[in-house]
Amino acid sequence: MTPKGMRAQFSSLANGHTVHVYSDDSKLCLQIRHGVPTEVNIAAPSFKVAVELSAADALAIAGELLGAAAHSLKKAGAIPAYIGE
C-alpha cells in the first residue's frame, strides 16, 4: 500500500525482486522487496527493507548506478565506447 500523500513508482527486476520508490515534496524512500512463494521454497526468507533518502543521497546513488550500468554495457559491447567519455 502506498503511504498516504506519496507518489509510488515500482520496477520488477529480472530476478523477481521489486524496487519501490515513494516520494513527496519533502522525502524519498527506497524499498527493496524479495519474495519467495512458500510452494517454491518453504525455508527461503522473504523480506522488504526501506531507507529514507535525502535528495542529495538519491542523486549520488543514481549517479553511481548510471556510471556502473554504462560501464557494464560498454564492456558488453551494448553501447558505443565513446558514450560517457
Backbone hydrogen bonds, N-H to C=O, Kabsch-Sander energy under -0.5 kcal/mol:
donor,donor_aa,acceptor,acceptor_aa,energy
6,M,3,P,-2.0
7,R,23,S,-3.5
9,Q,21,V,-2.0
11,S,19,V,-2.4
13,L,11,S,-0.5
13,L,17,H,-3.1
16,G,13,L,-2.0
18,T,33,R,-2.0
19,V,11,S,-2.4
20,H,31,Q,-3.3
21,V,9,Q,-3.2
22,Y,29,C,-2.7
23,S,7,R,-2.0
24,D,27,K,-2.0
28,L,53,L,-1.2
29,C,22,Y,-2.9
30,L,51,V,-2.7
31,Q,20,H,-3.1
31,Q,29,C,-0.5
32,I,49,V,-2.7
33,R,18,T,-2.9
34,H,47,F,-3.1
40,V,37,P,-1.5
41,N,37,P,-1.9
44,A,41,N,-0.7
47,F,34,H,-2.8
49,V,32,I,-2.2
51,V,30,L,-2.3
53,L,28,L,-2.7
58,A,54,S,-2.4
59,L,55,A,-2.2
60,A,56,A,-2.3
61,I,57,D,-2.6
62,A,58,A,-2.6
63,G,59,L,-2.5
64,E,60,A,-2.1
65,L,61,I,-2.6
66,L,62,A,-2.7
67,G,63,G,-2.4
68,A,64,E,-2.5
69,A,65,L,-2.6
70,A,66,L,-2.5
71,H,67,G,-2.1
72,S,68,A,-2.3
73,L,69,A,-2.6
74,K,70,A,-2.4
75,K,71,H,-2.5
76,A,72,S,-1.8
77,G,74,K,-1.3
78,A,73,L,-2.5
79,I,73,L,-0.8
83,I,80,P,-1.3
85,E,82,Y,-1.5
